[in-house]
Amino acid sequence: MIQTLQTVAEYREDLIYPALCRSFEDLNIGSDLRAGMKVVIKPNLVMAKSPVFSATTHPAVIQSVIRWIRERGVTDITVAESSGGLYTAEHMNRVYRTCGMNVLEPDAHLNRDFTSRTVSCPSGFANRSFNLITPVLQADYIINICKLKTHAMTGYSGGIKNLFGTVPGLEKPQLHYRWPDIDDFSRMLLEIAQIVNPQLTVIDAIEAMEGNGPTGGTTRPMHLLLAARDFYTQDYFAAKLMGLDPMEISMIRQSVEQGLARPGEIVLRGDPLPENPAPFQLPDTKSLNFADNIPPFLQRPFLFFASKLLKSYPQLKKDVCIGCGKCAESCPAHVIRIEKGKAKFRKKGCISCFCCQEMCPAKAISVRKAL
């Protein structure tokens, strides 16, 4: 598996484009493309947030990928995403505008087909089917351009997690509610990844995010662009770059166990690895999980009897809350409502998915332990 690594100092096309040219040449991506094919780019536009906050894929990276594709005779290019919240024209147009995607037109189309289709899963999958956004299912070639981040629920967000955005709108919280356990949720993510199966994945790590990602963390400059055909192994590699143990990230561990990720076969091309980078700051949800300090052979029985004591819950900062209702809209368990212009949480029924924290535009939701 070839993993490319390119150093890029900042978000400038004159730096990004030649770096991508080198990566795509190492991966022989040009041999995949032909005139007349339909290419779909799947970015990370988790919410309507300016690129300066490092929560979303930077438009300069996408713009350089589009330029490279067009120079090889492909003109049917669509940027398609379903962010958190409603999958409607009004919502997605706001996301495109706020995330800086409008600069991509007219060289690429911003998806405005807000339909979806049901796809059957192979035998052996836990899910019988997935409803996915139409452009992804119509594509001849899919390019996954994600943002490197820590994540309050999954611990890590990269290529695999980015494909959850192919599930339309508020159907994502439904899947959170169906699979609240992290191992089950991670298995679901891997099943979506195998259905979508992008041919190329680029990780935007020029400025990554650490702490309370995927939207409430802080910028962590890494000055790197990563590209690979094998996004499962790439996630293993990228997690190690962040100072994480990939085998502690459920979706990565499962991908190794299933033979999807093959970390022993990584061949690096491009620039050298950064020297001794400091580990990424973890989300609050990780630091508040006391089970991490229990010996592995005792964790299962301990968690069985004490899970309610260990559980982390969202907590509202009332003075910061703007009463927009995004938390209630995204809550799969429907335990949040807006009263007197402020969000109100009901602890009973909360599945600790932290969708509310993820979708809060004001960073008004933090994490606390049960006791």
HELIX and SHEET records of a PDB file:
HELIX    1   1 GLU A   13  LEU A   27  1                                  15    
HELIX    2   2 ILE A   29  ASP A   32  5                                   4    
HELIX    3   3 PRO A   51  PHE A   53  5                                   3    
HELIX    4   4 PRO A   59  ARG A   70  1                                  12    
HELIX    5   5 ALA A   89  THR A   98  1                                  10    
HELIX    6   6 MET A  101  LEU A  104  5                                   4    
HELIX    7   7 THR A  134  GLN A  138  1                                   5    
HELIX    8   8 GLY A  159  ASN A  162  1                                   4    
HELIX    9   9 LEU A  163  THR A  166  5                                   4    
HELIX   10  10 GLU A  171  ARG A  178  1                                   8    
HELIX   11  11 ILE A  182  VAL A  196  1                                  15    
HELIX   12  12 PHE A  231  LEU A  241  1                                  11    
HELIX   13  13 PRO A  246  GLU A  248  5                                   3    
HELIX   14  14 SER A  250  GLU A  257  1                                   8    
HELIX   15  15 PRO A  263  GLU A  265  5                                   3    
HELIX   16  16 ASP A  284  SER A  287  1                                   4    
HELIX   17  17 PHE A  290  ASN A  293  5                                   4    
HELIX   18  18 PRO A  296  LEU A  310  1                                  15    
HELIX   19  19 LYS A  326  SER A  330  1                                   5    
HELIX   20  20 CYS A  355  MET A  359  1                                   5    
SHEET    1   A 8 HIS A 109  LEU A 110  0                                        
SHEET    2   A 8 ASP A  76  VAL A  79  1                                        
SHEET    3   A 8 LYS A  38  PRO A  43  1                                        
SHEET    4   A 8 TYR A 141  HIS A 151  1                                        
SHEET    5   A 8 LEU A 200  GLU A 210  1                                        
SHEET    6   A 8 THR A 218  ALA A 228 -1                                        
SHEET    7   A 8 ILE A   2  THR A   7 -1                                        
SHEET    8   A 8 VAL A 267  GLY A 270  1                                        
SHEET    1   B 5 HIS A 109  LEU A 110  0                                        
SHEET    2   B 5 ASP A  76  VAL A  79  1                                        
SHEET    3   B 5 LYS A  38  PRO A  43  1                                        
SHEET    4   B 5 TYR A 141  HIS A 151  1                                        
SHEET    5   B 5 GLY A 155  SER A 157 -1                                        
SHEET    1   C 2 SER A 116  SER A 120  0                                        
SHEET    2   C 2 SER A 129  ILE A 133 -1                                        
SHEET    1   D 2 SER A 312  LEU A 316  0                                        
SHEET    2   D 2 ILE A 365  LYS A 369 -1                                        
SHEET    1   E 2 ILE A 336  GLU A 339  0                                        
SHEET    2   E 2 LYS A 342  PHE A 345 -1                                        
END                                                                             
